[in-house]
Amino acid sequence: MADKLSAIYAIGFFATWIALYLRVGFPPHRGWLEFLLPNLWWFALMVVKIWGWPITLAHWIYAGCPPSRWQAVTSLNGREARSIVRVEPV
């Protein structure tokens, strides 16, 4: 029984990791590392969400499956940037 629960948790862990990564919208042709280094607080929040994926999933479903509030941007005010910003839903 413990093996099955461990497998379910591991699958959920990796599924959450992939889902959060894709929802931010990292550019496919650039590496995620150049976004990560200047945004360590965002990375720490995502680590907490990934390890606590059952709570993250329950909250997301309870909130009505809203779009991500985070977005990876490559330019700010016409200048090249590597940043992850919090955006307000439309």
N, C-alpha and C positions, 0 to 999 in steps of 0.2 A: 504494500500500500504506500509506504514512504517513497519507494522508487517511482511510482506513478505520479505522486504529488510533486516530487523533484523534477520529473520530466515535464509536467505541465508548467511548473514555475519557470523552468529554463526556456521552454518554448515561448511563453509569454514575455519573458525578459528580452529575448532577441526580437520578437515581433514588435514590442514597444520601442526598442532601440531603432529599428528600421523605420517604423511609422513616424516617430518624432523627427528623425533625420530627414525624411522625405517631406514632411509637412512644413518644415522651415523653408525649403526651396533652395538648397545649396545649388549653385551653378554646376552642371554636370562636367564641364571642362576644367574646373579649378578644384584644387584640393580643399578639404574641410579644415586642414590644420591651420591654414592662414586665417581662417575665421575664428578658430578656437582660441588661439593664443591671446588676442586682445579682448576676448569675451569669456574669461574664466568664470565669472559669476553665472553666466547663462549655462555654461557647461556643468557647473555644480548643481544648478537647479535640474537640469536634465538627468544627471546621475541619480538624484533623489527620486525623480519621477520614474526612472527605469527600474530602480531597485524596489520601489513601492508600486509596481505596475498594477496590481489589483485595485488599489485605491485610486490611481490615476484613471483607470478604465471606468470604474464606478462613477467618479466625478464627471468624466466626459459624457457618459451616457445620461446622467442626471441633468446635466446642463443642456441637453438637447443636441449633442454632437456638433458644437460650434467649430468654425474654422480656427486654425492656429493664430495666436496673437503675436507670434514671432515670425520674422522674415529676414532672410539673409539678403543683404543689399551689396551691390558692387559699385554703386556710385551714389554720392550724396552731394547735392547742389552742383552737379556737373564735375565733381572731382572723383577720382578713383578711390574706392574705399573697400575695406573688408570688414564688415560689421554685421552684427545681428541685432536688430532693433525690435522693440515691441510696437506693434501697430494696433490701432483701434479698429474694431470691426465696423464695416460699412453699414 
